[in-house]
Amino acid sequence: MKRACLMIAGMATAMHLSCPGAAAGPRRKSDTASAASVWRRSITAGAEVPMRADMLMTYRRHGIVHTVKAHVVLGPHGASRVEFLTPTEVQGRVICSDGQSAWHYDPHTSALEETRLSAASEQRDRSVQQLIETNYRVNIVSPSVAIAGRQCWVLDLLPVHPGKSRQRRWIDRITSRTIRIETTYTDNVVARMVMYTPTSLPATITANLFVPQNGKTTHREAATITLDPHSELEAAKVPAKAPLGFRRISAAISSLDGRPAQQLLYTDGIETVSIFVQKETGAQPVPSGGWSKLMLPGLIAFQNTDHHVYALSWASNKFQFTAVSHITPEAMRRFVIELNKSIQ
């Protein structure tokens, strides 16, 4: 159970790096601009400015730093093209999107998988933007710092609730494009980072960059956030709004330890919590392999820590719950105690 939960949470948070915005043109800002205005332009006007860049991304999983390098083209309305250079197992792969569909191309098999993006995606992105503004204070660290050959604003996004990571963003002063995002755990270890070294900003682009040019296409629909209200797992009634500023943004049916599980993903805009819900099969199981018993107000739980990933498992109302996140153990316990009150 531990390995499956922690891997899913690690991958989810590693890729959770930016938010799209609405169309607008670039503007030059003065040194007296407020932190809020710089931030909002970066996720609206700035997110629409075309850019070609070399991307470097790092993220931690199980205490090990992983590195990804790619050539990227970012366009308006969520359009993007990513050509992977490293690691070796993804070298040559291409992911492109015109904002309505996404295509994954594998040059080794010439396979091209298309995913039609759901209508819920755009609304979910707007909701995430609002969550960041609710759950994080935006401060200006510096009005002008040189990075990747650009003069940038530097902003800190500091959590309102203790026990969460903080985030720093470097935003190009001329175009408002975000050049670098760095998320740091509470112990000052960098959790994940993405940096763009622009080769052209603003860039001249054409629409055909964001659609595939070759490969045999297979189609699939993007997963929706709607669950079957008649399923046994849905009867657990886990609320969409959770403690510490988290809200549910997706839900899917998967499996955990060979049994069906409802996988719920919550975010506060930057941090995430994954909750796996399973029907109880009898007495509450005692996890093995590094799990320890923990007495919390109103419930008996089991906890597990794998570097910066913390998991908490408990039984309530004939269901087994497992929550996994990068928030601190103290924050996770507060989250679970309050959440459990709403599902009893």
C-alpha positions in Angstrom: 0.0 0.0 0.0 2.8 2.4 1.0 4.6 2.2 -2.3 1.6 2.7 -4.5 0.3 5.7 -2.6 3.6 7.5 -2.3 4.5 7.1 -5.9 1.2 8.6 -7.1 1.5 11.5 -4.7 5.1 12.2 -5.7 4.3 12.2 -9.4 1.3 14.4 -8.9 3.1 17.1 -7.0 6.2 17.0 -9.2 4.1 18.1 -12.2 1.9 20.5 -10.4 3.8 23.7 -11.4 1.8 26.3 -13.1 -1.7 27.7 -14.0 -3.0 28.9 -17.4 -4.6 32.3 -17.9 -6.8 34.4 -20.1 -5.8 36.1 -23.3 -4.2 39.6 -23.2 -1.2 41.5 -24.4 2.2 42.0 -22.6 2.8 45.2 -20.7 5.8 46.8 -19.0 5.4 47.3 -15.3 6.9 50.0 -13.1 8.9 49.2 -9.9 5.9 50.4 -7.9 3.6 47.6 -9.1 2.0 45.6 -6.3 2.7 41.9 -5.6 -0.9 41.0 -6.4 -0.8 42.9 -9.8 2.5 41.3 -10.8 1.2 37.8 -9.8 -2.2 38.2 -11.6 -0.5 39.5 -14.8 1.7 36.4 -14.8 -1.2 34.0 -14.9 -3.3 36.0 -17.3 -1.4 38.2 -19.8 1.9 36.6 -19.2 0.6 33.0 -19.7 -0.5 34.0 -23.2 2.8 35.3 -24.5 4.4 32.8 -27.0 7.8 31.5 -25.9 10.4 29.1 -27.2 12.8 27.9 -24.5 15.0 25.1 -23.1 13.3 23.6 -20.0 15.1 22.2 -17.0 12.9 20.5 -14.4 13.9 18.7 -11.2 11.7 16.9 -8.6 12.2 14.7 -5.6 10.8 11.2 -5.2 11.8 8.9 -2.3 14.6 11.3 -1.4 16.2 11.2 -4.9 16.4 14.2 -7.2 15.2 13.4 -10.8 16.0 15.7 -13.7 14.1 16.3 -16.9 15.3 18.4 -19.9 13.3 19.4 -22.9 12.8 21.9 -25.7 9.5 23.7 -25.3 7.2 26.0 -27.2 4.4 27.7 -25.2 1.6 29.4 -27.0 -1.7 31.1 -26.1 -4.9 29.4 -24.8 -3.0 26.6 -23.2 -1.1 25.5 -26.4 2.3 23.8 -25.8 4.9 21.5 -27.3 7.4 19.6 -25.3 10.3 17.6 -26.9 12.1 15.5 -24.3 15.9 15.3 -24.2 16.4 13.5 -20.9 16.1 11.1 -19.1 17.0 8.4 -21.5 13.7 6.5 -21.1 11.7 9.5 -22.5 14.3 10.9 -24.9 12.7 11.8 -28.3 9.1 11.7 -27.0 6.9 14.7 -27.8 3.8 16.0 -26.0 1.8 18.7 -27.8 -1.5 20.3 -27.1 -3.6 22.9 -28.9 -5.6 23.5 -25.7 -8.4 21.2 -26.7 -6.6 17.9 -27.3 -3.2 16.6 -26.2 -1.1 14.2 -28.2 1.7 11.9 -26.8 4.1 10.7 -29.5 6.6 7.9 -29.0 9.2 7.8 -31.8 10.3 4.3 -30.9 6.9 2.8 -31.7 5.5 5.6 -33.9 2.5 5.5 -31.6 0.5 8.7 -31.2 -2.1 8.8 -28.4 -4.7 11.6 -28.4 -6.5 12.7 -25.3 -9.5 15.0 -25.8 -9.4 17.4 -22.9 -12.6 17.6 -20.8 -14.7 20.7 -20.5 -14.0 20.6 -16.7 -10.3 21.3 -17.2 -10.6 25.0 -17.9 -12.9 25.6 -14.9 -10.6 23.5 -12.7 -7.6 25.7 -13.7 -9.5 28.9 -12.8 -10.4 27.3 -9.4 -6.8 26.4 -8.7 -5.8 30.1 -9.4 -8.4 31.2 -6.9 -7.1 28.7 -4.3 -3.6 30.0 -4.5 -4.8 33.6 -3.8 -6.8 32.3 -0.9 -4.2 30.0 0.7 -0.9 31.9 0.0 0.3 35.4 0.7 2.1 37.0 -2.3 5.2 39.1 -1.5 7.7 40.9 -3.7 11.2 39.7 -2.9 12.9 41.8 -5.6 11.7 44.1 -8.4 14.5 43.2 -10.8 16.8 40.1 -10.8 18.7 38.8 -13.9 17.9 35.1 -14.6 18.2 33.2 -17.9 19.1 36.4 -19.6 16.0 38.2 -18.5 15.2 40.9 -15.9 12.5 39.4 -13.6 10.3 40.2 -10.7 10.8 37.7 -7.9 7.7 36.8 -5.9 7.3 34.6 -2.8 4.0 32.7 -2.3 3.9 32.0 1.5 1.3 29.5 2.9 -1.4 30.9 5.2 -1.6 27.5 7.0 1.6 26.2 8.7 3.1 22.9 7.5 3.0 23.5 3.8 5.7 24.3 1.2 6.4 27.8 0.0 7.0 28.8 -3.6 9.2 31.4 -5.4 8.5 32.6 -8.9 10.6 34.6 -11.3 8.4 36.6 -13.7 9.8 38.4 -16.8 9.4 42.2 -16.4 8.6 42.8 -20.1 6.2 40.0 -21.0 5.0 38.8 -17.6 5.9 35.2 -18.6 7.0 33.0 -15.7 10.6 32.0 -16.2 11.2 29.9 -13.1 9.2 28.3 -10.3 10.8 26.8 -7.2 8.8 25.0 -4.5 10.6 24.4 -1.2 9.6 22.1 1.7 9.4 23.5 5.3 12.9 22.3 6.0 14.3 24.4 3.1 14.9 21.4 0.8 13.9 22.1 -2.8 10.9 19.9 -3.7 10.7 20.7 -7.4 11.8 23.3 -9.8 11.1 24.2 -13.4 13.2 26.8 -15.3 12.8 28.1 -18.8 15.8 29.6 -20.6 14.1 31.5 -23.4 15.5 31.3 -26.9 12.8 33.6 -28.2 10.4 35.7 -26.1 8.0 36.8 -27.4 8.3 34.1 -30.0 6.9 33.9 -33.5 4.9 30.7 -33.7 2.3 28.9 -35.9 -0.6 26.8 -35.0 0.8 23.6 -36.6 3.5 23.5 -33.9 0.9 22.3 -31.4 -0.6 19.4 -33.4 1.2 16.2 -34.4 2.8 15.7 -37.8 3.2 12.0 -37.8 2.4 8.7 -36.0 -0.6 6.4 -35.9 -3.3 7.9 -33.7 -5.3 6.2 -31.0 -8.0 8.1 -29.1 -9.1 8.3 -25.5 -11.2 10.7 -23.5 -9.8 12.6 -20.6 -10.9 11.4 -17.2 -13.8 13.4 -15.7 -14.3 14.3 -12.0 -17.7 12.8 -11.9 -18.2 9.7 -9.8 -21.1 7.2 -9.9 -23.4 8.4 -7.1 -24.7 4.8 -6.6 -21.3 3.2 -6.1 -20.4 1.8 -2.7 -17.3 3.9 -2.6 -19.2 7.1 -3.2 -21.2 6.4 -0.1 -18.2 7.4 1.9 -19.3 11.0 1.3 -15.9 12.6 1.5 -16.6 16.3 1.1 -15.3 18.4 -1.9 -14.1 21.1 0.5 -11.5 19.9 3.0 -9.5 21.4 5.9 -6.5 23.7 5.6 -7.8 25.3 2.4 -7.9 22.2 0.2 -10.5 21.4 -2.4 -11.1 18.3 -4.5 -10.2 18.8 -8.1 -10.4 15.2 -9.4 -11.7 11.8 -8.6 -11.2 8.4 -10.2 -11.7 4.7 -9.5 -8.5 2.8 -9.2 -7.1 0.0 -7.0 -4.9 -0.3 -4.0 -3.4 -3.5 -2.7 -5.6 -5.4 -5.2 -8.9 -3.9 -4.0 -11.0 -1.2 -5.6 -10.3 2.3 -4.4 -11.7 5.7 -5.0 -8.8 8.1 -5.6 -9.5 11.7 -4.6 -7.1 14.5 -5.4 -7.2 17.7 -3.3 -5.2 20.9 -3.8 -4.8 24.2 -2.1 -3.4 25.6 -5.4 0.2 24.4 -4.8 0.2 21.5 -2.3 -1.8 18.3 -2.9 -3.3 15.6 -0.8 -4.4 12.2 -2.3 -7.0 10.3 -0.5 -7.7 6.6 -1.3 -11.1 5.3 -0.1 -11.8 1.6 0.2 -14.7 -0.5 1.5 -13.8 -2.1 4.8 -13.6 -5.9 4.6 -13.6 -6.6 8.4 -11.4 -5.5 11.2 -9.2 -2.5 10.5 -6.0 -4.0 8.8 -2.6 -3.3 10.5 -0.3 -2.1 7.7 3.2 -3.5 7.7 6.6 -2.3 6.4 7.4 0.9 8.3 3.9 1.8 9.5 3.3 2.7 13.1 0.2 3.1 15.2 -1.0 6.6 16.1 -3.8 7.6 18.4 -5.6 10.7 17.3 -8.7 12.4 18.8 -11.7 10.2 17.7 -9.8 7.7 15.7 -7.0 5.1 15.6 -4.6 5.7 12.7 -1.4 4.3 11.2 1.4 6.6 9.9 4.3 6.2 7.5 7.0 8.6 6.4 9.2 8.2 3.3 11.5 11.2 3.2 9.2 14.2 2.5 6.1 12.1 1.8 3.8 11.4 4.7 0.9 8.9 4.7 -1.9 8.4 7.3 -4.4 5.5 7.2 -7.5 5.2 9.3 -10.9 3.6 9.3 -14.2 5.4 9.7 -17.9 4.7 9.0 -17.2 1.3 7.4 -14.5 2.7 5.1 -10.7 2.6 5.0 -9.0 5.9 4.2 -5.4 6.5 3.2 -4.2 10.1 2.8 -0.8 10.9 1.2 0.9 14.3 0.9 4.1 16.3 1.2 2.7 18.5 3.9 4.3 18.0 7.3 3.1 15.2 9.6 1.6 17.8 12.0 -0.4 19.4 9.2 -1.6 16.1 7.9 -2.8 15.1 11.4 -4.8 18.3 11.6 -6.2 17.7 8.1 -7.3 14.1 8.9 -8.8 15.0 12.3 -11.0 17.7 10.8 -11.8 15.7 7.7 -12.9 12.7 9.7 -15.4 14.8 11.6 -17.2 15.6 8.3 -17.5 12.0 7.2 -18.6 10.4 10.4 
